[in-house]
């Protein structure tokens, strides 16, 4: 079952992303090292520092929402309703108060990204 509380704010959505993303253990996406420490935060997202390669990263790195300007909770809502209920993009524009073009690009990015997984 989907945790709808994760859609209440960007902070709770970031917490959900952190739990799902690192469920097998935290590791550096660049060198795959597990020598990683918490290194502050940026907005709602935890930042990490790899002790082996000295690179910083956050929970969104190398994901479809990595450089998105739209809040993560809106991303998750869009993905969930589009996939689960086959909601149209027009209906989502009314729900989220975003333009059709923005939502179309978001859905297209998700569907193209999910084929690579």
N, C-alpha and C positions, 0 to 999 in steps of 0.2 A: 504494500500500500504506500502511496506517495505521502510524504510528510508535508501537509499543507501549511504547517507553521513556518516552514522554510520560505514561503512566499510572502510572509508578512513584512519583511524588511531585508535590506541588502546584507546586514550583519548576520541574520539567521541563514540566509542563502549562502553566505560565505562559509559559515560553520558547516552546513550540509556538504558543500563542495569539498571542504577540507577532510571531512570524514570519509567521503566516497573516494576522493582522489588518492589518499594515502592509506587506504585500508590494509594494504600489504606491507606497510612500513614506509617511512619517509626516506627518499633518496634524491640525490642531485640529478636533474634531468640532463645535465651535460656530461658528467663523468660517471654517473651511476653509483657514486659513493654514498654510503649511509652515515658518513661523518658530517652530519648536518645539525646546525643549531638554529634556534629562533633568533631573529635579527630585526626586531621591531615590527612595525606594521605600516601599511599604506592604505588609507581609507578603511575599509572593513576587512582587508586581506592581510593575513600573516605573511611576513617576509622571512626568508631563511638564508643562511650563509653556509656554503659548503666549505669545510675546513681543508679539503684536499685541493680544490681548484680555485678557491677564493672568489667564487661567483655568487651573486645573490639572485634569488628567484622568489616567486610567490605561488600561490595555489593555482592561479589561472594560466601559468606558462604552458605553451604548446597546446592550448585548448581553443575551441572555436570562439570563446568569449575573451581571449587574451587581451586584445586591444580595443574591445568594444567600449563605446562611450555610454551605452545603455546599461542600466543597473542589472545586476545578476538576477535579482528576483523576477524582473520582467522577462529576462531571457528564459529562465526556468519555466515560468508560466506559459510563455509562447510555445516552447518545445512540448511541454506536457499536454496542453490543450490541443495543439495541432496534431500530435501523434495519437493521443488517447481518444479524443472525441471528434477527430477529423474536422476541426473548426476551420472555417474559411478565413482567409487573410482579411477580407473586408470586415468580418465580425470582430476579429482581433484588433483591428484599427480602432473600432469604436470602444472596445474594452480598455485598451492601453493608452489611448489618446496619442498614437503615433501615426506617421504617414504610411500610406500603402507601400510606397517605394522602400521605406525603411524595413517594414515587416517582410516584404517580399525578399529583400536581400538577406535578412536574418534567416528566414526559412530555407532559402536556397543554400546559404552557407552551412546550415545544419544538415540538410540532406546530402550535400556534397561531402561534408566532413564525415558523416556517419558511414558512407560507403568505403572510406579508407580504413575504418577501424577493424 
